[in-house]
Amino acid sequence: MIKKTSEGNFSETLMSSDKSLIGLLFFLKRKKFDYLIITKQRILYIIRNKVIKNVSYSNQSKVNFDLKKNRIEYYDEKQEKEYIELSDLRITLEEIQQIKSILN
């Protein structure tokens, strides 16, 4: 599992920089996380606390991480090739290595 703090957008950054009570409340409300969870039969991809993909796949040995395209490729239960774009996750080199170790 990879868990990261989500990046804020411009309005969130502007509001959180204010030292008023409104800025404090907005800061507490905006705390969001990103997740990539890979199990033996499922991939769950969550960005800013919203489920982007929740998929089942048929064979873990056919799940690959494509470094050039920054995505996970897999075969769904119907044996059709699918992929999940990971550009929103902003993964680091260490996280790439972690993903590869999970998939191998």
N, C-alpha and C positions, 0 to 999 in steps of 0.2 A: 504494500500500500504506500502510495505517495500522498502526503498531505502538505499543502502550501497555503499561505495566506494570499487571498486574492488581491490583485492590484485595484486600487480605486480609480474612478474616472475623475475628470476635471472638477465637476461640481462637488464631489465628495472631498477631494483634496482641498478645495477652496473653503468649504464649510468646516472641515476639521481643523484648519489653521486658525480659525477664529477662536479666541479664548473666552468666549461667552458661554453661557449655559446651553444655548442652542447648539453651539459647536461641540460641546461635550456630549450632549444627548445624541447628536448625529454620529459622532465617533463611535459611541457604544452600539448604535444601531447598525452601522456599516460593517462590522466585523464579519467577514465572510471567508470561506475556505474553498480550496479546490482539492479534489481527490481523484486519484486513479487507483482503482482496486481491481486486481486480477486474481481470480481464483481458478480452480481446475476446470470449471465449466462456465464461468461468467466474467464479463468485463463491465465494470461500473465506472462511469466517467462523470464527475460532478464539477461544474464551474460556478463559482459564486453561489454555492449552496443550492444550485438547480441541477437536476439530473439531465445530462446531455445525451448520454447513451447508457442503456442497461440491456446488454445483449448476452445471449447464450451462444456458445460455440461448440462444435462437435468434437474437435480433437486438439488438445493443447500443443501437440507437436507441430501443428500447422499454423500456430500463431507466431508471427514475426514482428519485429520492430524494424521499420524502414527509416534509417537515420537520415538519408537524403531528403525524404519527403516528410519527416517528422510525424510519422503515423504508425499505428499498429494495424497490421493486416491479419485477417483471420477468415475461417470458413464458418458460415453460420450452420444452423441445424439442417438446412436444405442443401448443404454443400456448395453454396454460392459464396464467392469471394467478396468480402466486405472490408472496410477499413474505418478507423477512427482517427481523425486529425487531432494532433496534440499541440497545435500552435498556441492555444489559449493557456496551456499549462505552464509554459515557459520553463521547460525542463533543463536542468544543468547536466554537465558531463557525469557527475556522480549518480544522478537519478537515471540517466541513460544506462549506465552500467548496472544499476539496481534492476531496471526493467528487463534488461537482457539476461541477468542471472535468474530472474523469476521465470522467464520464458524458456530457458534452457534446462 
